[in-house]
Amino acid sequence: MTLHRLVQDRFCRSRYAADPLLEFPEFALNRNLTALACAAALFCQTCALAQGLPTGIGEPQVNPPGNRLERVEISSRPQSDIDLRRKSPVAKQLYGREELDKFGDTNVADVLKRLPGVSVQDGAPRMRGLGAGYTLILLNGDPAPPGFALDQLDPAQVERIEVTKGPTADQSAQAVAGAINIILKEAPRVSQRDLRLGVNYSAQRPVPSTTFTFGERIGALSMSLPFSAFEWRSLNQFTNQRNMPGFDGKASSSIQQAEQPVWGHGINASPRLNWKISDTETLALQTFMQRGYWNNRVHYQNQVLAGQPSLEDDGEIHGRWQMLRGNLQWVNRFSDTQRVELKAGLQEAQGNLHGQTYRANLAQQQTDSDNRDRSVTQSGKYAQAMGEDHSLTLGWELEARRREETRQVNILGVLQLPAFDGQFAASIQRQALFVQDEWEISKQWSTYLGLRAERIATESSGAALPVSNLSTVVTPLWHLNYKLDPKGRDLIRASLTRSYKAPDLASLLARPSLSSLFPDAAGSNTELSPDRVGNPGLKPELATGLDIAFEKYLAGGGLISVGVFHRQVKDLVRNVTLLEPVAWSSVPRWVSQPSNFSTAQTSGLELEIKGRASELLPTLFEPKQALNLRAALSFYRSQVAALPGPNNRLDGQQPWSGNLGFDYRFAGLPLTTGASLAVTPGYQTQQTMSQTLERSRSRAIDVFAQWMFSRQMSLRLSANNLAPLTAQTQTLLSSGYGSQSSRIGRTGFGANLEMKL
């Protein structure tokens, strides 16, 4: 009996010591399996001892070689992004560290532009060809604050990115095109010391960047502190051509060529602290801080072709932005079937700018602006398991958000709009209740049913009386999955959802911003250079959507996906330019203002393929060849009911888009290379009855190479936007006037040294 216990203690103690992950509750299954392995090993050892011991006492017996106890190892391998995607109850794409680190990107916006069905314009991601506002950006499952800069967020601070094509009840339903959830770095289970030193070049001179991630676990506490510091520097070269009425109201024509250097620096930090109060109760604090300074300067070379055109002045502008965010999450698992989660959050985003224009080296217009967005959120949900394959979740969300703006414009020392100086403010109060039911009906059928009701109250105040608006949005959701085979390698997904797009607070502010070409409020302007003003009476856009997709998961980890979607949009918001009397001028002026313009519909086809080349094309590539391929192709079509065809598409939606990429690991060398190509065609959009917008085709080629010196150190070289195209935008009016802008693209080069300390 003593020998039996000695074997048991030594074996089990060595097994637990060899695998510290078994200390965590999420590895309880491993602990149980290990206990069974111990019991099985002990049984075999006892049998061996019984056979090896003689009938007499005190005479040792040597065990036969075949009866020697073998060490049993049981481990849990983390599921891949593809496995998690396949098991998700809704259509979802997941991208972890491999995708985030592949091209050595210094900002998340560059990562997103290579993802299937995602494009980036002006630093904002777009899905399904729709404008930026139709894509919901989430931080750890909560809506990101206004002005959140993805192009200033280091991928090293991100744990993973989740892209969903349809809304879910437990997240905001403001996802007409889909949602992109940025999951920030989680607290590690083991000590972590990662350092990345980088240098990048796009224009004028190289700029440095650095990211350090510190992680530690002390008893029941685990913490993570990713910190990034960076600079950027680029050069915009563009040409503006205008054919429009000039100062005298008669036809004029001009060309302006310009160089605009842009530079700045910033920091990011996302500390996280987890406290395991007990086996069933945890508390987590996730914070995020972002701060940066930016500058740009522009100088024009002017060419007057005819008439008395109005020209842009030289200028310089600088400013800063800052965002602070904190979220506290408490989770309690009362039993194997019950779970409660409570969250509370605070955030503040603010920025300011100072601008000065010059004409013939003399100061002309000075602009000073400050804005601040603040919000408080509180949410909770209760989950109840109703059997092994059925769960019900109830929850709520509360949010109060307010934006305040102060703006002052002086022209030659005189206030431009004295009646509109001072503070303007807009606020949103949102309350939501939701219920969702996840049910695995059988080995092949599973469904997700959800219902979300939101009440949205907006108010805008400023020079005029406050304007209030109240909307109620009810969004039923149904996701259905069917596995063609029991293992789920062939899967059909279908979704019937309702979503909405709420107006952002900046568009609710009724503060006018005068045309930069015609800044004198006493005179008139043109349709091509209108004043701009918000609309406090905007209502949310409502969208009813249908999605159907077929997903085939390959044995080697690849996939093939084919999907179609359709959306019916009500109360579509579009900027409309009209000549009308205004409070800030004695003469009518052209004004661009957002309004609930029309109804619309959009449809699309999305294709995606990724995996090992030997699995996708077995006749062309050998099984041992370490080559991975990926490709995506999407086709879009939309119609705005209030406009005539054939180009009455939704604003900014291209007819199609595609991307193609690969990565290859050299045999016998610690070297991996890869490339990515993203393209969109040129197209026209009928903006209004009298205005057409035309965009040129775009192309982005990115390449990278990574050399692994060791498991702790690697060097990654990259080049973004190789062989850039000149981007052109042209606006045409039915009157014959028009303007054209062309911008020369630039290539960026980067080098990153990554070390695990």
N, C-alpha and C positions, 0 to 999 in steps of 0.2 A: 504493500500500500504506500509506503514511503517513496519507493522508486517511481511508482505511478504518478504521485503528486509532483515529484521533482521534474519528471519529463513534462508534465502539464504546465508547471510554472515557467520552466525555461522556454518551452516552445511558444506559448502564448505571449510571454513578456517580450521575447525577441520579435515576434510578429507585430505587436503594437508599436514597439519602439522603431521598427523599420518603416512604419507607415504612419506619420503623425497626422495625416488627414483623417484617420479614424477617430480622432478626438472630436470631430465636428458632427453635429446631429444630422447634417445632410448626408453623411456617410454611414448612417445607422445600418443600412442594408449591408455594407461591407463588414460592419462589426458583427452582424448576425451570421453572415457567411463565414467570417473568420472563426467564429465560435464553433460553427458546424465543422469547419475544416480541422479545428483543434480536436474536437470530439472524434472525428473519423481517424485522425492520425493517432490519437491515444488508443483507440480500439485496435488499430493495426499493430501499434507498439506492444499492447498487452498480449495480443495473440503471438507476436514474435517472441516476447519474453516467455510466455507459457511454453512455447515449443522449444525454446533454447535452454530452459532450466531443467536439470536432471531431477530425478526423484529424491536423490540425496541432497542434504543441505550443506552449503559451504563449498561446493565444487563449481567454479565458474564455467560457463559455456560460451564459446564464441559464436555469434550469430552468423548464419550463412550470408554471403554477399547479397543475395537477392532479397533478403528481408530487411535491408538497411532502410531506415526512415528517411524519406525524401522531403525536402522543404516545400511547402505549399504556398504559393504566392497568389493572392487574389487582389486585383486592383481595379479601379474605376477610371475609364478613359473619358475625358470631357467630350460631350457631343459636339460635332462639327456644326458650322453654320447651316449646311445643307440639311443635316438631321433635324435641327431645330425648326427650320423652315417647313420641312415635311410634316412635322408633328403639330405645327401651329393650327389652332382652330379657325383662323382667318388667313386670307392671302397675305403673306408677309415675306419680305426679303431681309436677311440678316447679314451684316458685314462686320467681322471681328478684326483682331489685330493684324492678321495677314493682309487684308485688303487695305487697312488704314496705313500700314507701314510700307506697302509695296513700292510706291513711287517716291518715297521720301518727301511727301508734301509737307509744307510748313503751315497750311491752313486747311480747314475742313471743306471749304468751298471747292478746292481743287480735287478733293476726294470725291465729292458728290457728282461732279460733272462727268465722271467716267461710269457712274452707276446706270444700269439699264432703265430707260424711261425717264431719266432725270437730266435736266440741262440747267446751266447757271447763267443768268444774265444780270449784269450790274451787281454781282455779289450775292444775288438771291436765287435759291433753287426753285425750279419749276418742274412740275410733273405733268405728263400727258399733254405737253405743249401749252398748258394754260398759264395765265399770269401768276406772278409770285404770290399774290394774296389768296389764290385758290389752294395753295399747298400749305398745310399746317406744319409749323416747326415746333417741336416739343423738346424740352430739356427735362430728362428723367421723367417723361410722361406728362409734364405740365407745360402749357403754352409758353413759349419764349417771350420775353418782353419786347416791346416795340424798339426797333433800331438794333436788335441783337446782331452782332457782326460775326457771321460764320467765317468770313475771310480773315478774321483776326483771332480765330480759335485754333490752337495747335492740336493736331490729331493725337499727340501723345497724351493729352488730357481726356481722351475719349475711350471708353471701354468697348463700345460697339455702336453701330448705327442700324436702326430698324426702319424699314420702308414698308408701309401698308398702303394698299390700293383703295381701301374703304374704311369708313369710321367704325369704331367700336363704342359700346355704350359707356364703358368706364373711362373713356378719354373724350376730350372735346369733339363735338361733331362738326367743327369748322374745317372739314377736310373734303372739299368738293373733288379735288384732283387726287387727294391722298395725304398721307402724313409722313413726316420724317422725324423720328424720335432719336435724339442725341443722348445716349446714355453716358454720363460722365464716369470718370475713373472710380472704380469701387475699391473699398478697403481690402488689402490683400490678406491671404491666409498665412503667408510667410513673409519674412523680411524682404524688402525690395529697395534697391538703390540703383536706379537707371539714370544715365546721363546721355544727352544727345547734344552735340555741338555742330552747328551748321553755318554755312556761308552760302549766300545766294546772290545772283547778279542778273539784273534786267536792264538797267540803264545807269550811266554815270559812274557808279562805283559799287563794289561788292558791299553787302550788308550782312551782319552776323545775326545768329539766333541761338538760343540755348534753352533746353528743357531738362529739368531735374525732377525725378519722381522718388519720393521717400515714402516707404511703407513699413509698418511695424505692427506686431501683435504682442500685447502684453496681457496675459491672462484672458479675461473676458473682454478686453478692449482691443480693437484693431483700428488703425488709422492710416490715412493716405494723404500725402501732400504733393500733388503735381504743381510745378511752377514753371512758367515759360516767360521769357523775355525776348523781344524781337524788334527788328527794324525792317522797313520796306522802303524801296525807292524805285520809281518807274518814270517813264516819259511818254506822254500822250502827244502824238503828232496828228493833226487833223486839218481838214479844209471844209469851210462852210461856203456854199454858193446860194445866193438868194435872188429871186426875181419877184419883187413885191412892191407895193406902194411905198414911197419914201416920205421924208418929212413934209413935202409939199403936197402929198396925196396923189402924185403922179407916178407912173411906172418907173422903177429903178432896178438896177442890176449890179451886183457886187460879188467879189470873191475875197474871203479872209482865210489866210493860212496861219497856223499857230503851232507853237510848242508849249507844252504844259508839264513841267516837272512836278511830280507828286512824291512826297516823302513823309516819314513819320516813324514813331516807335510806340511800343506798348508792352503791357504785361498781362498775364492770365494766371489765376490760381484757383484751384477747386479742392480745398481741404474737405475730407470726409472722415467722420468718426462713427464707428459702430460699437455698441455695447450690448453684449449678450447677457441680459439680466438673469435669465434662467434658460432651461431647455426649451421653453415655449414662448419666451418673451424677449423681444429685442427692441433697441432704440437706436436710431440712426440720424445723424446730423450731416446734411450735404450743403455745402456753401459754394458759391462761385463768385469770383471777382474779376472784372475786366476793366482796364483803363488804358487809354491811348491818346496820343497827340498826332495831329495831321497838319500838313501844309501843302499848298500848291500855288503856283505862279504861272500866269499865262501872258504871252506877248504875241500880238497879231501883226501880220504884214497885210496891208489892205490894198485892194485893187478895185477902183470904181469903174464900172463898165458903162453905166448910163444913169442919168437922173441924179437925185439927191438921196442916196440910200442911208438908212440908219445902220450904224456899225457897232459891234461889240467893242467895249473899251478894254485896254490892258488892265490886269488886276492881280491881286494877291489875297489869299485868304488862309486863315489858320484857325484851329479850334481843338477841342478835346472832347472825349466822351468817357463815361464811366458807368459801370453796371455793378450792382451789389445784389446778391440773392442768397437767401437762406431758407432751407426746408428741413423741418423736423418730422420724422416718421416713427410711429410706434406700432408695433405688430405684436399681437398676442394670439397664439394658437391654443385655445382653451381645451381642445381635444383633437383627435385625429380627423374630425369632421367639421370643426368650427374654427373660423379665423376672423379676427377683427383688425382693421388697419385704420389709423387716424393720421392725418397729415395737416400741417400748418406751414404757411410760407409768407415771407416778406421779400419784396424786391423794390429796387429803385434804380432807374436809368436816367441819366442826365447828360446834357451836352451843351456846348456853347460855341459860337464862332464869331470871328471879327474879320470883315472883308473891306477892302479898299480898292476902288477902280481909279485908273489914270487915263487922261487924254492929253497928248502932247506933253507928257511928264508932269502934268498938273493934276492934283487930287480932285476927283469928281464926286463919287458916291461912297458913303461909308455905311456899312451894315453891321449891326450888333444884334445877336440873337441868343437867347437862352431857352432851354426847354427841360422839363422834368416830368418823368412818368413814375408814379408810385402805385403799388398794388399790395393788397392783402388777400390771401387765399386760405381757405380751410375746406378740407374734404375728409370723407370717411367711407368705408365700405365694410360690409359683413358678408362673409362667404360661408355657405353651408353645403357640405357634401351630402348628396342624397343617394348614397350608394357608391360603388367603386367607379362608375363611369358617368356620374351625373352630379352637377354642382349648380347652385343658385347663388347669385351675388346681388346685394342691394347696396345702394350708395347715394351720396350727395356731393355737390360741389358748390362753394360760395366764393365769389370774387368781387372785390371793389377796386376799381382802377381809375386813376385821375391823371390827366395830362395838363400841364400849365406851360404856356409859351409867353415869352416877352420878346418883342422885336421892335427895333428902331432903325429907320433909314433916313440918312441926311444927304442931301444933294447940295453941294457948295455951302454947307453949314446950315441949310434950312431943312426942317423936317418935311419929309415927303408926304406923309399921311398923318398929321397930328391928331385927327379924330380917331385913328385906329391904333395909336401907340398905347402902350400899357400891356396889361396881362389879359390873355384869352385863356379859357379853360374848357375842357371837355371831360366828362366822366362816364364810366360804364359800371353798372351793377348787374351782376349775373348770378342767378340761382339755378341749379340743375338738380334733378332727381333722376336716377336710372336704376334699371333692373336688367340683369342678363342671366341667361340660362344656357350652360354648356352641357351637352348631352351626347355621349357616345352610344347611339341607339343600338348598334351591333358592331361586329368586327369590320364592317364595310361602310356603314352609315354613321355620320356624326353631324350635329347641327349646333348652331349658335343663334339664339334669339335674344334680342335686346330692345329696350324701349328707353328713350331719353327725352325728357322734357326740360326745356330751358326758358327762362324768363330773362329778357335783356332790356334794361332801362338805360337810355342815354340822355345826356343833358349837355348843352353847349352854351357858354356864356362869354360875353365880351362887350363890344361897343353897343350892341342892341340888347333887347330883353332876352332872358334865357329861353332856349328852345329845348323841349323835352320830347322824347319818343319812347314808346313802349312796344316791344315785340315779344311774342311767344312762339317758340319753335318746338314742335314735337317730331322726333326723329325715330321711327321704327327701323329696326335693323334685323336682317336675317341672312346668315351665312350657312351654307349647306355643303358638306364634303361627302364624296363617294369614292371609295377605294375600289378600283377595278380588280385588284388582287388583295388577299388578306394581309400581305406584308406592307401594303401601302406604297408600292413603288410606282404605280400608275394611279393618278388621283384627279378627280374632277371637282372643281370648286365653283360654286355659284353664290352670288350675293345680291340681295335686294335691299337698298339702303336709302336713307334720306340724310342730307347734310346741308350745311349752310355756310355762307361767308359773311361775317359781320363787318361793318365798316370800321376801319381803324380810326383811332381818336384824332389823328392829324387831319383826316378828311372831313371831320365833323366841325372843325374850327372855321368860323365865318370870317376869318381875317384875310383881306385881300393882299396879294403879292403882285406888284405891277411888273409889266414887261421890262426886261433889261434893255431892249432896243428902244422902247418908248416910255422912259421913266417919268416924263412930265405929265402929271395927272390933269393938267389944264388942256392937253391936246388929245388927239385920238391915237389909236394904234391899229394893228392889222390882224386879220384872222390867223396868219401864220405866226404872229407874236402876241398872243393874248395875255391879259391879266389872269391870275388864278385865284380861286377862292373855294373854301370848303362848303359843305352842305349839311347843316345840322339835322335836316329832316330825312337823311338817308335811312332806308330800311335794309335789313339783311337780304342777301340773295339766297333763295332756296333751291336745292337741287335734289331730284329723285334719280337714283342711279341703279343700273343693272350691270353686273360683272359676271362673266363666265370664263373659266380657264381650265385647260388641261395641263397637268404637270406630270412628267415622266422622270423618275429618279433612277439613275443608272447605278449599277452595282459598284462601280469604281468611285463613286462620289460626285458624278456629274448630274446634269439635269437638262431637260428640254421642256420649254413652257410655251404654250400658245393661249392667248387670252383676248377677249373682246370686251368692250365696255360701251355704255350709253348713258348720257346724262341729259335730263330736262331741267333747264334753269329758269327760274321765275324771278322777276324784279332785278334783272341784270343791271349792274352798275357800269357806266361808261362816262368818260369825260366828254361833255358836249360844249362846243364853242358857239356862242351867240353874240350878236351885236345888240346891246341893251343899255338903257339908262342905269347908272350906278351911283351909289351914295358918295363915292370918293372923287367924282369928276362932274363938271358942269356939262360935258358933252358925252354922248353915248360911246362906249368902248366895247371892244371884243373881250369876252370873258369866258374862260374855260372852267367848268364846274362839274363835279361828279353828280350824276343823277341816276335814279332807277329808270333805265332807258327802255328796256324791252324784255321779251322772253327769248330764249335761245336753246339750242340743243347741240350736243357734240357726241361723236362716236369715234371709236378707234380700234385698231388691231395691234397687238403687242406680241412680239416673238423674242424668245431668249433661249440661248444655248450656252452651256459651259461644261467643262470637264477635261479629262486627259485626252490628248490627241489620239492615243492608241485605242481608246474606247469609242470616241466619236467617229473616227475614220480608221478602222482597223486594217484596211487594205493598204493604207499609205504609210502608217507609222508602226514601229515595233513596240511591243508591250513595255519594254524597259526604258523607252525614251521618255525623259522627264520634261515633256512639253504639255502645257495646259493652254487650252483655247477658250475664248468666250466671245460671244457676238450677240447683238440685240438690234432689232429693227422694229420701228413703230410707225403706224400710219394713222393720221388724224383727219377728221372732217367735222366742221361745225357750221352753223347757220344762225344769224341774228335776225329775228323775225321782222324787225322794223326797217331793215336795210335791204336793198335789191342785191341780187347775186351778180356775178358768180363768186366774188371774193368777200362775201359778208360773213367772214369767219370771226370767231372770238379773238379779242385783242391779243396779239403776240403768239398765236398758235400756228406753228409751221405745219405744212402738209405731211411731212414725215421727218424722221430722224433715225440715225443709226450709229452704232459704235462697234468696234472690232478690236480685240486685244489678244495678247499671248504673253506667257512667261516661260522661260526655259532654263533648266539647271544643267550645267555642263557636267558630264561624267568625269570623275577623277579630279575635278577642280571645285573649290568652294566659291563658285561664281554662278550667279543667277541674273539673267537679263530679261527684259520685257518691253512691250510697247503697247500703245493704245491709240486708236483713231476714232474721233467723233465728228460727224458731219450733219449739217442741216442744209436744205436747199434755200434759194431765194424765193420770196413770195410777196403777194400784195394783200392788204387788208382794207376793206371799205370801212373807214372809221365812222363817218357820218354820211348824210346824203350828198355833201359837197366836198368831202375830204377823203383822200386815199393815201395810205402809207405803204411804202415799198421797202423791203429789206433785202440785202444781198445774202448770198450763201455764206456759211461759216464752216471752218474746219479747225480741228485741234489735234495735233500729233504730240504725244508724250512718250518718252523713253526713259528707262532706268537700267542701272547695273549695280549689283550688290556683291561685294567680296567679303566673305566670312573669314576673318583672321582666326577666330576661335568662337566657342559658344558664348563668350562674354564680350566680343568686340567685332564690329563690322563697319564697313565703309560703303555708303550708298551714294552714287552719282546719278543725277537726273537732269532732264531737259524738258521743259514744258512749252507747248505751242511752237513746235518746230515748223518751219516754212509757213509762217502766218499769212493769212489773207487780209486784204484791206476791207474793212467792214463799211458798207454804205447804207445810208438811210435816206429816203426821198419822200417828201410830202407834196402831194399835188392837189390843187383845188380845181373845182369845176370852172372857175373864172379864168383859168389859164396861168395863174400865179403858182409859184412853188419854191421849195428850198431843198437843198441836198447837203448832206454831211458825210464825209468819208474819214475814217480813222485807220491809221496804220497799226497793225498788230506788232507785238514784240515777243521775242523768245526769252524765256527765263532759264537760268542754269543754277543748279544747286549741288552741294556736297554736304553730306551728313555723316559724322562719326558717332556711332552708337555704342555705348559701353554699359555693361551690367557690373556694378561695383560690388 
